[in-house]
């Protein structure tokens, strides 16, 4: 390589080092222009595993069908033991007090 090409490459290398140092300092201080814009969060659905359709909470896949068993409406304390009937498989009454005469 001719000496002038080497000198040009060294000068260019020094310019890039200075630019890199300025960018690193700006990133450390937080003055980088990309931080000035607040990123808006895109809705993401964990169930569908897709962006921009809807949030997980609004996913139509998790919507309850009309004939499905309703979600729990129990508002009691988690540590307390709830009576459960093994015959009709319902909480809030025991097997002994069940009026259902089905046997399995």
Biopython code that builds the backbone (N, CA, C, O; Angstrom):
import numpy as np
from Bio.PDB.StructureBuilder import StructureBuilder

atoms = [
    (1, "UNK", "N", (0.839, -1.173, 0.000)),
    (1, "UNK", "CA", (0.000, 0.000, 0.000)),
    (1, "UNK", "C", (0.889, 1.242, 0.000)),
    (1, "UNK", "O", (1.915, 1.289, 0.678)),
    (2, "UNK", "N", (0.486, 2.219, -0.752)),
    (2, "UNK", "CA", (1.243, 3.470, -0.744)),
    (2, "UNK", "C", (1.063, 4.180, 0.593)),
    (2, "UNK", "O", (0.037, 4.004, 1.251)),
    (3, "UNK", "N", (2.044, 4.978, 1.002)),
    (3, "UNK", "CA", (1.988, 5.669, 2.298)),
    (3, "UNK", "C", (0.769, 6.573, 2.456)),
    (3, "UNK", "O", (0.257, 6.714, 3.567)),
    (4, "UNK", "N", (0.293, 7.186, 1.379)),
    (4, "UNK", "CA", (-0.853, 8.093, 1.510)),
    (4, "UNK", "C", (-2.125, 7.334, 1.900)),
    (4, "UNK", "O", (-2.950, 7.856, 2.650)),
    (5, "UNK", "N", (-2.290, 6.105, 1.396)),
    (5, "UNK", "CA", (-3.449, 5.295, 1.739)),
    (5, "UNK", "C", (-3.400, 4.904, 3.212)),
    (5, "UNK", "O", (-4.419, 4.909, 3.903)),
    (6, "UNK", "N", (-2.213, 4.569, 3.676)),
    (6, "UNK", "CA", (-2.044, 4.198, 5.086)),
    (6, "UNK", "C", (-2.364, 5.388, 5.977)),
    (6, "UNK", "O", (-3.039, 5.229, 6.994)),
    (7, "UNK", "N", (-1.899, 6.561, 5.619)),
    (7, "UNK", "CA", (-2.156, 7.778, 6.401)),
    (7, "UNK", "C", (-3.654, 8.076, 6.410)),
    (7, "UNK", "O", (-4.210, 8.430, 7.450)),
    (8, "UNK", "N", (-4.304, 7.935, 5.267)),
    (8, "UNK", "CA", (-5.758, 8.172, 5.191)),
    (8, "UNK", "C", (-6.529, 7.180, 6.062)),
    (8, "UNK", "O", (-7.484, 7.553, 6.743)),
    (9, "UNK", "N", (-6.108, 5.923, 6.035)),
    (9, "UNK", "CA", (-6.780, 4.906, 6.858)),
    (9, "UNK", "C", (-6.564, 5.153, 8.352)),
    (9, "UNK", "O", (-7.474, 4.949, 9.155)),
    (10, "UNK", "N", (-5.368, 5.588, 8.720)),
    (10, "UNK", "CA", (-5.094, 5.896, 10.132)),
    (10, "UNK", "C", (-5.938, 7.084, 10.593)),
    (10, "UNK", "O", (-6.475, 7.082, 11.701)),
    (11, "UNK", "N", (-6.050, 8.113, 9.719)),
    (11, "UNK", "CA", (-6.847, 9.292, 10.064)),
    (11, "UNK", "C", (-8.323, 8.883, 10.222)),
    (11, "UNK", "O", (-8.988, 9.288, 11.175)),
    (12, "UNK", "N", (-8.816, 8.081, 9.283)),
    (12, "UNK", "CA", (-10.192, 7.609, 9.339)),
    (12, "UNK", "C", (-10.436, 6.770, 10.599)),
    (12, "UNK", "O", (-11.487, 6.879, 11.231)),
    (13, "UNK", "N", (-9.463, 5.938, 10.954)),
    (13, "UNK", "CA", (-9.551, 5.111, 12.152)),
    (13, "UNK", "C", (-9.639, 5.990, 13.400)),
    (13, "UNK", "O", (-10.434, 5.710, 14.297)),
    (14, "UNK", "N", (-8.837, 7.039, 13.467)),
    (14, "UNK", "CA", (-8.870, 7.957, 14.612)),
    (14, "UNK", "C", (-10.210, 8.687, 14.691)),
    (14, "UNK", "O", (-10.752, 8.876, 15.780)),
    (15, "UNK", "N", (-10.745, 9.096, 13.538)),
    (15, "UNK", "CA", (-12.047, 9.767, 13.519)),
    (15, "UNK", "C", (-13.146, 8.833, 14.042)),
    (15, "UNK", "O", (-14.029, 9.252, 14.791)),
    (16, "UNK", "N", (-13.076, 7.586, 13.641)),
    (16, "UNK", "CA", (-14.068, 6.616, 14.096)),
    (16, "UNK", "C", (-13.936, 6.327, 15.586)),
    (16, "UNK", "O", (-14.940, 6.131, 16.271)),
    (17, "UNK", "N", (-12.710, 6.298, 16.091)),
    (17, "UNK", "CA", (-12.501, 6.089, 17.531)),
    (17, "UNK", "C", (-13.098, 7.243, 18.326)),
    (17, "UNK", "O", (-13.721, 7.033, 19.367)),
    (18, "UNK", "N", (-12.903, 8.481, 17.822)),
    (18, "UNK", "CA", (-13.450, 9.657, 18.508)),
    (18, "UNK", "C", (-14.978, 9.611, 18.481)),
    (18, "UNK", "O", (-15.634, 9.880, 19.487)),
    (19, "UNK", "N", (-15.531, 9.273, 17.329)),
    (19, "UNK", "CA", (-16.988, 9.188, 17.204)),
    (19, "UNK", "C", (-17.548, 8.112, 18.135)),
    (19, "UNK", "O", (-18.583, 8.314, 18.769)),
    (20, "UNK", "N", (-16.868, 6.981, 18.214)),
    (20, "UNK", "CA", (-17.297, 5.903, 19.099)),
    (20, "UNK", "C", (-17.249, 6.331, 20.558)),
    (20, "UNK", "O", (-18.156, 6.021, 21.331)),
    (21, "UNK", "N", (-16.205, 7.035, 20.929)),
    (21, "UNK", "CA", (-16.081, 7.514, 22.305)),
    (21, "UNK", "C", (-17.204, 8.494, 22.627)),
    (21, "UNK", "O", (-17.769, 8.442, 23.720)),
    (22, "UNK", "N", (-17.543, 9.400, 21.683)),
    (22, "UNK", "CA", (-18.631, 10.360, 21.900)),
    (22, "UNK", "C", (-19.961, 9.633, 22.072)),
    (22, "UNK", "O", (-20.764, 9.996, 22.933)),
    (23, "UNK", "N", (-20.193, 8.611, 21.256)),
    (23, "UNK", "CA", (-21.428, 7.839, 21.377)),
    (23, "UNK", "C", (-21.510, 7.097, 22.708)),
    (23, "UNK", "O", (-22.578, 7.014, 23.314)),
    (24, "UNK", "N", (-20.376, 6.557, 23.158)),
    (24, "UNK", "CA", (-20.358, 5.834, 24.436)),
    (24, "UNK", "C", (-20.642, 6.781, 25.594)),
    (24, "UNK", "O", (-21.369, 6.431, 26.524)),
    (25, "UNK", "N", (-20.073, 7.970, 25.536)),
    (25, "UNK", "CA", (-20.306, 8.961, 26.595)),
    (25, "UNK", "C", (-21.765, 9.410, 26.581)),
    (25, "UNK", "O", (-22.392, 9.523, 27.635)),
    (26, "UNK", "N", (-22.304, 9.664, 25.393)),
    (26, "UNK", "CA", (-23.699, 10.083, 25.289)),
    (26, "UNK", "C", (-24.636, 8.995, 25.812)),
    (26, "UNK", "O", (-25.631, 9.303, 26.469)),
    (27, "UNK", "N", (-24.338, 7.752, 25.536)),
    (27, "UNK", "CA", (-25.150, 6.645, 26.027)),
    (27, "UNK", "C", (-25.072, 6.551, 27.547)),
    (27, "UNK", "O", (-26.080, 6.310, 28.212)),
    (28, "UNK", "N", (-23.889, 6.741, 28.085)),
    (28, "UNK", "CA", (-23.697, 6.666, 29.539)),
    (28, "UNK", "C", (-24.439, 7.796, 30.239)),
    (28, "UNK", "O", (-25.071, 7.577, 31.272)),
    (29, "UNK", "N", (-24.367, 8.994, 29.690)),
    (29, "UNK", "CA", (-25.016, 10.162, 30.296)),
    (29, "UNK", "C", (-26.515, 10.120, 30.067)),
    (29, "UNK", "O", (-27.288, 10.608, 30.891)),
    (30, "UNK", "N", (-26.919, 9.548, 28.971)),
    (30, "UNK", "CA", (-28.344, 9.475, 28.660)),
    (30, "UNK", "C", (-28.780, 10.571, 27.718)),
    (30, "UNK", "O", (-29.979, 10.829, 27.606)),
    (31, "UNK", "N", (-27.875, 11.217, 27.047)),
    (31, "UNK", "CA", (-28.220, 12.293, 26.130)),
    (31, "UNK", "C", (-28.392, 11.814, 24.700)),
    (31, "UNK", "O", (-28.515, 12.631, 23.788)),
    (32, "UNK", "N", (-28.402, 10.545, 24.496)),
    (32, "UNK", "CA", (-28.542, 10.007, 23.155)),
    (32, "UNK", "C", (-29.945, 10.329, 22.647)),
    (32, "UNK", "O", (-30.918, 10.227, 23.394)),
    (33, "UNK", "N", (-30.047, 10.707, 21.407)),
    (33, "UNK", "CA", (-31.330, 11.132, 20.848)),
    (33, "UNK", "C", (-32.354, 10.008, 20.820)),
    (33, "UNK", "O", (-33.554, 10.280, 20.839)),
    (34, "UNK", "N", (-31.920, 8.763, 20.777)),
    (34, "UNK", "CA", (-32.891, 7.672, 20.727)),
    (34, "UNK", "C", (-33.613, 7.499, 22.048)),
    (34, "UNK", "O", (-34.686, 6.896, 22.088)),
    (35, "UNK", "N", (-33.045, 8.018, 23.141)),
    (35, "UNK", "CA", (-33.707, 7.936, 24.435)),
    (35, "UNK", "C", (-34.725, 9.044, 24.614)),
    (35, "UNK", "O", (-35.559, 8.970, 25.516)),
    (36, "UNK", "N", (-34.676, 10.076, 23.773)),
    (36, "UNK", "CA", (-35.618, 11.176, 23.884)),
    (36, "UNK", "C", (-37.022, 10.742, 23.497)),
    (36, "UNK", "O", (-38.002, 11.242, 24.049)),
    (37, "UNK", "N", (-37.124, 9.836, 22.574)),
    (37, "UNK", "CA", (-38.422, 9.333, 22.147)),
    (37, "UNK", "C", (-38.840, 8.212, 23.095)),
    (37, "UNK", "O", (-38.096, 7.257, 23.319)),
    (38, "UNK", "N", (-40.024, 8.345, 23.638)),
    (38, "UNK", "CA", (-40.517, 7.283, 24.508)),
    (38, "UNK", "C", (-41.113, 6.183, 23.643)),
    (38, "UNK", "O", (-41.962, 6.432, 22.787)),
    (39, "UNK", "N", (-40.665, 5.003, 23.875)),
    (39, "UNK", "CA", (-41.152, 3.866, 23.104)),
    (39, "UNK", "C", (-42.553, 3.509, 23.580)),
    (39, "UNK", "O", (-42.796, 3.393, 24.781)),
    (40, "UNK", "N", (-43.449, 3.341, 22.658)),
    (40, "UNK", "CA", (-44.788, 2.907, 23.020)),
    (40, "UNK", "C", (-44.812, 1.388, 22.993)),
    (40, "UNK", "O", (-44.276, 0.754, 22.084)),
    (41, "UNK", "N", (-45.437, 0.829, 23.997)),
    (41, "UNK", "CA", (-45.504, -0.620, 24.087)),
    (41, "UNK", "C", (-46.543, -1.152, 23.116)),
    (41, "UNK", "O", (-47.666, -0.655, 23.039)),
    (42, "UNK", "N", (-46.147, -2.156, 22.392)),
    (42, "UNK", "CA", (-47.060, -2.796, 21.457)),
    (42, "UNK", "C", (-47.840, -3.860, 22.199)),
    (42, "UNK", "O", (-47.273, -4.579, 23.022)),
    (43, "UNK", "N", (-49.128, -3.974, 21.925)),
    (43, "UNK", "CA", (-49.881, -5.040, 22.594)),
    (43, "UNK", "C", (-49.376, -6.412, 22.146)),
    (43, "UNK", "O", (-49.113, -6.643, 20.966)),
    (44, "UNK", "N", (-49.251, -7.300, 23.106)),
    (44, "UNK", "CA", (-48.782, -8.655, 22.823)),
    (44, "UNK", "C", (-49.668, -9.643, 23.565)),
    (44, "UNK", "O", (-49.984, -9.449, 24.739)),
    (45, "UNK", "N", (-50.059, -10.691, 22.882)),
    (45, "UNK", "CA", (-50.883, -11.733, 23.485)),
    (45, "UNK", "C", (-50.024, -12.965, 23.730)),
    (45, "UNK", "O", (-49.461, -13.532, 22.794)),
    (46, "UNK", "N", (-49.926, -13.378, 24.997)),
    (46, "UNK", "CA", (-49.163, -14.580, 25.346)),
    (46, "UNK", "C", (-49.866, -15.850, 24.865)),
    (46, "UNK", "O", (-49.214, -16.867, 24.629)),
    (47, "UNK", "N", (-51.161, -15.798, 24.724)),
    (47, "UNK", "CA", (-51.905, -16.974, 24.309)),
    (47, "UNK", "C", (-51.737, -17.207, 22.808)),
    (47, "UNK", "O", (-51.428, -18.317, 22.374)),
    (48, "UNK", "N", (-51.943, -16.152, 22.022)),
    (48, "UNK", "CA", (-51.803, -16.260, 20.560)),
    (48, "UNK", "C", (-50.353, -16.144, 20.121)),
    (48, "UNK", "O", (-50.009, -16.534, 19.005)),
    (49, "UNK", "N", (-49.500, -15.611, 20.990)),
    (49, "UNK", "CA", (-48.082, -15.407, 20.700)),
    (49, "UNK", "C", (-47.895, -14.479, 19.497)),
    (49, "UNK", "O", (-47.076, -14.744, 18.617)),
    (50, "UNK", "N", (-48.671, -13.382, 19.474)),
    (50, "UNK", "CA", (-48.606, -12.429, 18.371)),
    (50, "UNK", "C", (-48.651, -11.004, 18.905)),
    (50, "UNK", "O", (-49.278, -10.728, 19.928)),
    (51, "UNK", "N", (-47.980, -10.108, 18.200)),
    (51, "UNK", "CA", (-48.001, -8.696, 18.525)),
    (51, "UNK", "C", (-49.153, -8.001, 17.812)),
    (51, "UNK", "O", (-49.649, -8.492, 16.798)),
    (52, "UNK", "N", (-49.569, -6.877, 18.334)),
    (52, "UNK", "CA", (-50.470, -5.894, 17.726)),
    (52, "UNK", "C", (-51.906, -6.360, 17.498)),
    (52, "UNK", "O", (-52.700, -5.598, 16.946)),
    (53, "UNK", "N", (-52.267, -7.559, 17.892)),
    (53, "UNK", "CA", (-53.663, -7.979, 17.770)),
    (53, "UNK", "C", (-54.464, -7.497, 18.973)),
    (53, "UNK", "O", (-55.481, -6.817, 18.833)),
    (54, "UNK", "N", (-53.981, -7.865, 20.161)),
    (54, "UNK", "CA", (-54.628, -7.517, 21.420)),
    (54, "UNK", "C", (-53.694, -7.925, 22.556)),
    (54, "UNK", "O", (-52.715, -8.639, 22.340)),
    (55, "UNK", "N", (-54.007, -7.461, 23.771)),
    (55, "UNK", "CA", (-53.270, -7.888, 24.954)),
    (55, "UNK", "C", (-53.781, -9.257, 25.392)),
    (55, "UNK", "O", (-54.842, -9.706, 24.959)),
    (56, "UNK", "N", (-53.013, -9.908, 26.255)),
    (56, "UNK", "CA", (-53.413, -11.227, 26.753)),
    (56, "UNK", "C", (-54.756, -11.153, 27.472)),
    (56, "UNK", "O", (-55.588, -12.050, 27.336)),
    (57, "UNK", "N", (-54.966, -10.080, 28.237)),
    (57, "UNK", "CA", (-56.217, -9.945, 28.987)),
    (57, "UNK", "C", (-57.424, -9.835, 28.072)),
    (57, "UNK", "O", (-58.528, -10.210, 28.466)),
    (58, "UNK", "N", (-57.237, -9.330, 26.860)),
    (58, "UNK", "CA", (-58.342, -9.134, 25.933)),
    (58, "UNK", "C", (-58.454, -10.252, 24.892)),
    (58, "UNK", "O", (-59.196, -10.118, 23.919)),
    (59, "UNK", "N", (-57.736, -11.334, 25.087)),
    (59, "UNK", "CA", (-57.695, -12.399, 24.094)),
    (59, "UNK", "C", (-59.054, -13.087, 23.978)),
    (59, "UNK", "O", (-59.603, -13.539, 24.983)),
    (60, "UNK", "N", (-59.602, -13.173, 22.767)),
    (60, "UNK", "CA", (-60.885, -13.851, 22.609)),
    (60, "UNK", "C", (-60.795, -15.359, 22.832)),
    (60, "UNK", "O", (-61.811, -16.008, 23.084)),
    (61, "UNK", "N", (-59.598, -15.919, 22.741)),
    (61, "UNK", "CA", (-59.417, -17.356, 22.954)),
    (61, "UNK", "C", (-59.727, -17.744, 24.393)),
    (61, "UNK", "O", (-60.229, -18.837, 24.657)),
    (62, "UNK", "N", (-59.425, -16.847, 25.314)),
    (62, "UNK", "CA", (-59.645, -17.178, 26.716)),
    (62, "UNK", "C", (-61.041, -16.798, 27.197)),
    (62, "UNK", "O", (-61.378, -17.029, 28.358)),
    (63, "UNK", "N", (-61.843, -16.228, 26.330)),
    (63, "UNK", "CA", (-63.206, -15.869, 26.707)),
    (63, "UNK", "C", (-63.978, -17.127, 27.068)),
    (63, "UNK", "O", (-63.800, -18.184, 26.463)),
    (64, "UNK", "N", (-64.819, -16.992, 28.046)),
    (64, "UNK", "CA", (-65.567, -18.148, 28.526)),
    (64, "UNK", "C", (-66.768, -18.400, 27.630)),
    (64, "UNK", "O", (-67.509, -17.475, 27.297)),
    (65, "UNK", "N", (-66.953, -19.634, 27.249)),
    (65, "UNK", "CA", (-68.119, -19.975, 26.430)),
    (65, "UNK", "C", (-69.359, -20.016, 27.316)),
    (65, "UNK", "O", (-69.244, -20.247, 28.520)),
    (66, "UNK", "N", (-70.535, -19.797, 26.748)),
    (66, "UNK", "CA", (-71.761, -19.727, 27.550)),
    (66, "UNK", "C", (-72.081, -21.017, 28.300)),
    (66, "UNK", "O", (-72.673, -20.963, 29.378)),
    (67, "UNK", "N", (-71.707, -22.164, 27.762)),
    (67, "UNK", "CA", (-72.040, -23.422, 28.424)),
    (67, "UNK", "C", (-70.918, -23.936, 29.332)),
    (67, "UNK", "O", (-71.018, -25.036, 29.875)),
    (68, "UNK", "N", (-69.873, -23.161, 29.494)),
    (68, "UNK", "CA", (-68.749, -23.572, 30.335)),
    (68, "UNK", "C", (-69.071, -23.347, 31.810)),
    (68, "UNK", "O", (-69.928, -22.534, 32.159)),
    (69, "UNK", "N", (-68.373, -24.078, 32.657)),
    (69, "UNK", "CA", (-68.510, -23.898, 34.095)),
    (69, "UNK", "C", (-67.976, -22.516, 34.446)),
    (69, "UNK", "O", (-66.882, -22.160, 34.009)),
    (70, "UNK", "N", (-68.712, -21.729, 35.218)),
    (70, "UNK", "CA", (-68.264, -20.363, 35.514)),
    (70, "UNK", "C", (-66.947, -20.357, 36.290)),
    (70, "UNK", "O", (-66.638, -21.282, 37.041)),
    (71, "UNK", "N", (-66.192, -19.292, 36.083)),
    (71, "UNK", "CA", (-64.951, -19.121, 36.836)),
    (71, "UNK", "C", (-65.279, -18.983, 38.316)),
    (71, "UNK", "O", (-66.410, -18.662, 38.681)),
    (72, "UNK", "N", (-64.313, -19.221, 39.144)),
    (72, "UNK", "CA", (-64.518, -19.166, 40.582)),
    (72, "UNK", "C", (-64.939, -17.775, 41.021)),
    (72, "UNK", "O", (-64.372, -16.772, 40.587)),
    (73, "UNK", "N", (-65.928, -17.730, 41.877)),
    (73, "UNK", "CA", (-66.353, -16.458, 42.449)),
    (73, "UNK", "C", (-66.075, -16.442, 43.943)),
    (73, "UNK", "O", (-66.591, -15.585, 44.660)),
    (74, "UNK", "N", (-65.274, -17.372, 44.414)),
    (74, "UNK", "CA", (-64.939, -17.471, 45.830)),
    (74, "UNK", "C", (-64.089, -16.284, 46.236)),
    (74, "UNK", "O", (-63.056, -16.019, 45.622)),
    (75, "UNK", "N", (-64.506, -15.585, 47.241)),
    (75, "UNK", "CA", (-63.776, -14.406, 47.696)),
    (75, "UNK", "C", (-63.264, -14.581, 49.130)),
    (75, "UNK", "O", (-62.981, -13.604, 49.823)),
    (76, "UNK", "N", (-63.151, -15.831, 49.558)),
    (76, "UNK", "CA", (-62.695, -16.110, 50.905)),
    (76, "UNK", "C", (-61.185, -16.070, 51.028)),
    (76, "UNK", "O", (-60.478, -15.716, 50.085)),
    (77, "UNK", "N", (-60.710, -16.433, 52.187)),
    (77, "UNK", "CA", (-59.275, -16.421, 52.471)),
    (77, "UNK", "C", (-58.613, -17.650, 51.862)),
    (77, "UNK", "O", (-59.162, -18.750, 51.939)),
    (78, "UNK", "N", (-57.444, -17.477, 51.259)),
    (78, "UNK", "CA", (-56.771, -18.590, 50.582)),
    (78, "UNK", "C", (-56.354, -19.710, 51.536)),
    (78, "UNK", "O", (-56.334, -20.878, 51.149)),
    (79, "UNK", "N", (-56.028, -19.364, 52.761)),
    (79, "UNK", "CA", (-55.520, -20.365, 53.697)),
    (79, "UNK", "C", (-56.629, -21.166, 54.375)),
    (79, "UNK", "O", (-56.358, -22.201, 54.983)),
    (80, "UNK", "N", (-57.862, -20.703, 54.278)),
    (80, "UNK", "CA", (-58.939, -21.440, 54.938)),
    (80, "UNK", "C", (-59.351, -22.624, 54.079)),
    (80, "UNK", "O", (-59.280, -22.575, 52.851)),
    (81, "UNK", "N", (-59.782, -23.686, 54.744)),
    (81, "UNK", "CA", (-60.183, -24.889, 54.036)),
    (81, "UNK", "C", (-61.659, -24.797, 53.693)),
    (81, "UNK", "O", (-62.493, -24.546, 54.563)),
    (82, "UNK", "N", (-61.979, -25.002, 52.418)),
    (82, "UNK", "CA", (-63.370, -24.938, 51.970)),
    (82, "UNK", "C", (-63.956, -26.338, 51.938)),
    (82, "UNK", "O", (-63.286, -27.277, 51.510)),
    (83, "UNK", "N", (-65.201, -26.494, 52.385)),
    (83, "UNK", "CA", (-65.839, -27.808, 52.279)),
    (83, "UNK", "C", (-66.061, -28.157, 50.807)),
    (83, "UNK", "O", (-66.407, -27.299, 49.995)),
    (84, "UNK", "N", (-65.857, -29.429, 50.485)),
    (84, "UNK", "CA", (-65.994, -29.885, 49.105)),
    (84, "UNK", "C", (-66.765, -31.195, 49.085)),
    (84, "UNK", "O", (-66.503, -32.099, 49.879)),
    (85, "UNK", "N", (-67.709, -31.282, 48.174)),
    (85, "UNK", "CA", (-68.514, -32.486, 48.030)),
    (85, "UNK", "C", (-67.939, -33.341, 46.905)),
    (85, "UNK", "O", (-67.807, -32.877, 45.773)),
    (86, "UNK", "N", (-67.600, -34.578, 47.215)),
    (86, "UNK", "CA", (-67.047, -35.475, 46.209)),
    (86, "UNK", "C", (-68.132, -36.088, 45.331)),
    (86, "UNK", "O", (-67.832, -36.642, 44.273)),
    (87, "UNK", "N", (-69.366, -35.995, 45.750)),
    (87, "UNK", "CA", (-70.464, -36.572, 44.965)),
    (87, "UNK", "C", (-70.819, -35.651, 43.793)),
    (87, "UNK", "O", (-70.787, -36.061, 42.633)),
    (88, "UNK", "N", (-71.156, -34.407, 44.117)),
    (88, "UNK", "CA", (-71.563, -33.499, 43.040)),
    (88, "UNK", "C", (-70.418, -32.581, 42.605)),
    (88, "UNK", "O", (-70.591, -31.733, 41.729)),
    (89, "UNK", "N", (-69.247, -32.756, 43.226)),
    (89, "UNK", "CA", (-68.044, -32.009, 42.883)),
    (89, "UNK", "C", (-68.263, -30.503, 42.932)),
    (89, "UNK", "O", (-67.957, -29.773, 41.990)),
    (90, "UNK", "N", (-68.804, -30.067, 44.064)),
    (90, "UNK", "CA", (-69.085, -28.653, 44.284)),
    (90, "UNK", "C", (-68.515, -28.266, 45.638)),
    (90, "UNK", "O", (-68.554, -29.040, 46.594)),
    (91, "UNK", "N", (-67.988, -27.058, 45.698)),
    (91, "UNK", "CA", (-67.497, -26.547, 46.971)),
    (91, "UNK", "C", (-68.661, -26.034, 47.815)),
    (91, "UNK", "O", (-69.784, -25.886, 47.332)),
    (92, "UNK", "N", (-68.371, -25.771, 49.062)),
    (92, "UNK", "CA", (-69.242, -25.126, 50.048)),
    (92, "UNK", "C", (-70.270, -26.053, 50.687)),
    (92, "UNK", "O", (-71.149, -25.586, 51.413)),
    (93, "UNK", "N", (-70.179, -27.348, 50.434)),
    (93, "UNK", "CA", (-70.886, -28.311, 51.282)),
    (93, "UNK", "C", (-70.098, -29.625, 51.251)),
    (93, "UNK", "O", (-69.394, -29.923, 50.286)),
    (94, "UNK", "N", (-70.232, -30.382, 52.302)),
    (94, "UNK", "CA", (-69.457, -31.612, 52.422)),
    (94, "UNK", "C", (-70.214, -32.777, 51.787)),
    (94, "UNK", "O", (-71.402, -32.677, 51.480)),
    (95, "UNK", "N", (-69.503, -33.871, 51.600)),
    (95, "UNK", "CA", (-70.097, -35.069, 51.020)),
    (95, "UNK", "C", (-71.204, -35.602, 51.915)),
    (95, "UNK", "O", (-72.224, -36.083, 51.421)),
    (96, "UNK", "N", (-71.011, -35.522, 53.228)),
    (96, "UNK", "CA", (-71.999, -36.040, 54.178)),
    (96, "UNK", "C", (-73.315, -35.258, 54.115)),
    (96, "UNK", "O", (-74.384, -35.819, 54.356)),
    (97, "UNK", "N", (-73.238, -33.976, 53.795)),
    (97, "UNK", "CA", (-74.462, -33.183, 53.780)),
    (97, "UNK", "C", (-75.023, -32.997, 52.376)),
    (97, "UNK", "O", (-75.885, -32.142, 52.169)),
    (98, "UNK", "N", (-74.559, -33.766, 51.421)),
    (98, "UNK", "CA", (-75.007, -33.628, 50.035)),
    (98, "UNK", "C", (-76.396, -34.254, 49.874)),
    (98, "UNK", "O", (-76.659, -35.353, 50.361)),
    (99, "UNK", "N", (-77.257, -33.542, 49.193)),
    (99, "UNK", "CA", (-78.621, -34.041, 48.955)),
    (99, "UNK", "C", (-78.729, -34.787, 47.627)),
    (99, "UNK", "O", (-79.776, -35.350, 47.307)),
    (100, "UNK", "N", (-77.646, -34.785, 46.862)),
    (100, "UNK", "CA", (-77.654, -35.482, 45.579)),
    (100, "UNK", "C", (-77.482, -36.981, 45.849)),
    (100, "UNK", "O", (-76.539, -37.382, 46.531)),
    (101, "UNK", "N", (-78.373, -37.792, 45.328)),
    (101, "UNK", "CA", (-78.322, -39.224, 45.631)),
    (101, "UNK", "C", (-77.592, -40.033, 44.548)),
    (101, "UNK", "O", (-77.700, -41.258, 44.509)),
    (102, "UNK", "N", (-76.861, -39.353, 43.683)),
    (102, "UNK", "CA", (-76.095, -40.073, 42.650)),
    (102, "UNK", "C", (-74.914, -40.810, 43.280)),
    (102, "UNK", "O", (-74.323, -40.339, 44.252)),
    (103, "UNK", "N", (-74.591, -41.930, 42.735)),
    (103, "UNK", "CA", (-73.386, -42.667, 43.153)),
    (103, "UNK", "C", (-72.569, -42.963, 41.909)),
    (103, "UNK", "O", (-73.109, -43.126, 40.816)),
    (104, "UNK", "N", (-71.292, -43.027, 42.089)),
    (104, "UNK", "CA", (-70.391, -43.237, 40.962)),
    (104, "UNK", "C", (-69.651, -44.528, 41.091)),
    (104, "UNK", "O", (-68.845, -44.866, 40.224)),
]
sb = StructureBuilder()
sb.init_structure("model")
sb.init_model(0)
sb.init_chain("A")
sb.init_seg("    ")
for serial, (resi, resn, name, xyz) in enumerate(atoms, 1):
    if name == "N":
        sb.init_residue(resn, " ", resi, " ")
    sb.init_atom(name, np.array(xyz, "f"), 0.0, 1.0, " ", f" {name:<3s}", serial, name[0])
structure = sb.get_structure()
